[in-house]
Amino acid sequence: MNPTLAQAYSPDAFRQMGHALIDQLADQLEATLSRQTGQAIPYHDPDTAFAHWQADSQQPLLDDPMPLFADIIARSTRLHHPRYMGHQVSPVAPAAALGGLLTEFLNNGSAVYEMGMAGNAIERIVIEHTARHIGYVPTDAATPAEQPGGIITSGGTLGNLTALLTARARLPQDVWHEGNGSQKLAIMVSAEAHYCIDRAARIMGLGEMGILKIPTDEQFKLRTDLLEATYLNARAAGLTVFAIVGSGCTTSTGSHDDLTAIGAFARQHNLWFHVDAAHGGGAFFSPTYRHLLAGSEQADSVVIDYHKMLMVPALATVVVYKRAADSHRTFQQRAQYLWDNHTTGAADWYNTGKRTFECTKFMAAVKVYTLMRLYGDELFRANVDTLYGLGHTFARLVRQRLTFDLPGEPECNLVCFRYVGAARFSDEQLNNLNQQLRTDSLNDGRFYIVQTTLRHQTYLRVSLMNPFTTETDLTELLDWLEQRADALLAQTDPLPNQP
Ligand SMILES: Cc1ncc(COP(=O)(O)O)c(C=O)c1O
């Protein structure tokens, strides 16, 4: 046996390293949750980070990976820190991470049934459970093809693309085999939808013309009063509209489209109705907030990221279809070496690779299922209620200060706000100021927040992803921003007061 190979597979070394790593991660969890670790992000600029790792890569080989792991931890963003309020990624529930370690070790690439026997069956259970929460109620009378079904895939971006490909497969023209031909296809979507919908449409060859972006109202929700005219104009211009996407919710402001109205419009024109609930889908588990997603039960497909609101490590996206049979139409390739082609259609639920982009596919369902089996839906409900509640608390704190502007009452845990100061400043001055506040907060590292642009104005933005964040954390964030803004404004001349 080659000694390096023997060492790489040594059970004793694995046991020792594994125990040490879990100890290290548990210490890190304790230190971040308790705020002992001061910074939510130990920010380094990209060149500094690259130089560090380049120097590291030139060091002699390690006997023990622990110093390397410790260094990676020290130089990474701390999602478990209660002052992590940055992007929409979960501070992972530790048991789900253990599920991840397990599945990465087993490496049952589950596209083919026998390469993922546990994973494929568990995936079906996770999908059917999620479908019930969406409100896709299987009836006794329905055939298997009419029951809800779906797949797990690698991220909301791929999930949305997959659902739109399924929508296109329903067209009379067989685009899969014959291409678009002279047909000009189009989808309808809010101008505030996540950019991955635009990207999906372009990947599908729809081009700029084929993405009908509907303007939004003052709450950044799709203007349903414009749907009919947009559709008729598109038809008159020779476009075949085949799908409409509702956001539950949008990424920048967390706004929920009126999914009931969009669903009714889709039915009226026989369009595929897709709901992008990548972020907001967690609310299906919350009796308090599920009303935000009302109308989703009418959708043909819904995407939910379990790695956003539901504490599972990335990536774990469910694409749930109202009718399982639709999922089998997305990709129509034959791969003789992978599947015996005797079983086809909805009966063949267990070869999930037939219905996903991935060929080798990791067992993401196990991570979700681990949480389901340990804590039931209560964990998901508690997380969503806590985080959405924090969003409302933060909005109240912002409103109490005249120095900040809030573009509207938030509907969930995504809140945009903007420092406006007590004196009058130009839009450009305020944009620069808010950008500088975001940069300064990044360099300081005690709070991790992000920024966005709403109607040409720069806003600060928090995604309250950590259930350990408290009202005190939020108050101290606003205090910090105010103090920093005062220091910056001391060097800026306000506009003269209006007569
Ligand atoms: C509404 C929405 N859709 C899609 C995505 C993309 O999901 P992913 O990052 O899992 O690809 C996001 C990500 O923030 C999102 O907020």
The ligand as an ORCA input file, in Angstrom:
! r2SCAN-3c Opt
* xyz 0 1
  C     -35.755     35.691     -4.103
  C     -34.467     34.966     -4.417
  N     -34.441     34.118     -5.455
  C     -33.330     33.452     -5.788
  C     -32.161     33.627     -5.085
  C     -30.932     32.875     -5.499
  O     -30.772     31.781     -4.646
  P     -29.367     31.025     -4.489
  O     -28.445     32.014     -3.860
  O     -29.695     29.868     -3.605
  O     -28.926     30.616     -5.855
  C     -32.129     34.519     -4.007
  C     -30.892     34.742     -3.255
  O     -30.757     35.625     -2.456
  C     -33.327     35.203     -3.652
  O     -33.370     36.052     -2.628
*
